[in-house]
């Protein structure tokens, strides 16, 4: 049976359970880090931000760009996947920064990492916060790129209050 998306109330930066786990989130393509989910990630440790900023700085010599994924080890059996899925940080001509095709591409790359590591994937509602995306368009991409390939996914919503 193929995994389905599981929803949980909790903190996506601290996924519970045994085994390898990947925390996935969406980044922008302009090197900006400092609002939204990334602030919670940075409170847990400096590695994801440090790696993202270095990846961006050296973008002329690497794969940084829409659809790319950077896997950053943070603890034993825990990684953060920096997925580039938004263009800029502001609406332009009424269009939000989210890029669904880039998120889909990044999720496909994330699936390969997760399968190689035997890892589950944990995330907030990626692309639907500051990126301005529609969760109803993003959720099926997660199902197609991760669950359909056998990757367990948990989506976290923060508790009310």
Residue pairs with C-beta under 8 A, 6 or more apart in sequence:
2 147
2 148
2 150
3 146
3 147
3 150
3 151
3 152
3 153
4 143
4 147
5 139
5 142
5 143
5 147
5 153
5 154
5 155
6 152
6 153
6 154
6 155
7 154
7 155
7 156
7 157
8 154
8 155
8 156
8 157
9 156
9 157
9 158
9 159
10 16
10 156
10 157
10 158
10 159
11 40
11 156
11 158
12 23
12 25
12 37
12 40
12 122
12 123
12 124
12 155
12 156
13 23
13 40
13 41
13 43
13 44
14 44
15 21
15 23
15 78
15 120
15 122
15 154
15 156
17 120
19 77
19 118
19 119
19 120
20 77
20 78
20 79
20 117
20 118
20 119
20 120
21 77
21 78
21 79
21 119
21 120
21 121
21 122
22 71
22 78
22 79
22 80
22 81
22 110
22 113
22 114
22 117
22 119
22 120
22 121
22 122
23 41
23 78
23 79
23 80
23 81
23 122
23 123
24 80
24 81
24 83
24 110
24 121
24 122
24 123
24 126
25 37
25 38
25 41
25 80
25 81
25 82
25 83
25 123
25 124
25 126
26 83
26 84
26 85
26 86
26 98
26 103
26 106
26 126
26 127
26 131
27 33
27 38
27 52
27 82
27 83
27 84
27 85
27 86
28 84
28 86
28 87
28 88
28 89
28 97
28 131
29 64
29 65
29 66
29 84
29 86
29 87
29 88
30 88
30 89
31 52
31 53
31 56
31 57
32 89
33 42
33 49
33 52
33 53
35 89
35 130
36 129
36 130
37 124
37 129
38 48
38 49
41 48
41 49
41 80
42 48
42 49
44 74
45 74
47 72
47 73
47 74
47 80
48 72
48 74
48 80
48 82
51 70
51 72
51 82
52 70
52 72
52 82
55 62
55 64
55 70
55 82
56 64
58 64
59 65
64 70
64 84
65 84
66 84
66 85
66 87
66 99
66 101
66 102
66 105
67 84
67 85
67 101
67 102
67 105
67 106
67 109
68 83
68 84
68 106
68 109
69 81
69 82
69 83
69 84
69 106
69 109
69 110
69 113
70 81
70 82
71 79
71 80
71 81
71 113
72 79
72 80
72 81
72 82
73 79
74 80
77 119
79 113
79 117
79 119
81 106
81 110
81 113
81 121
83 103
83 106
83 107
83 109
83 110
83 126
84 102
84 106
85 98
85 99
85 102
85 103
85 106
85 126
85 127
85 131
86 97
86 98
86 99
86 102
86 127
86 130
86 131
87 97
87 99
87 102
88 97
89 97
89 130
90 97
91 97
91 132
96 131
96 132
96 133
97 130
97 131
97 132
98 127
98 128
98 131
98 132
98 133
100 127
100 133
100 137
100 138
100 141
103 126
103 127
103 133
103 138
103 141
104 141
104 144
104 145
107 141
107 142
107 144
107 145
107 146
108 145
110 121
110 145
110 146
111 145
111 146
111 149
111 151
113 119
114 120
114 121
114 146
114 151
115 149
115 150
115 151
119 151
120 151
120 152
120 153
120 154
121 146
121 151
121 152
121 153
121 154
122 153
122 154
122 156
123 153
123 154
123 155
123 156
124 155
124 156
124 157
125 135
125 138
125 155
125 157
126 138
126 142
127 133
127 135
127 138
128 134
128 135
128 138
142 153
142 155
146 153
147 153
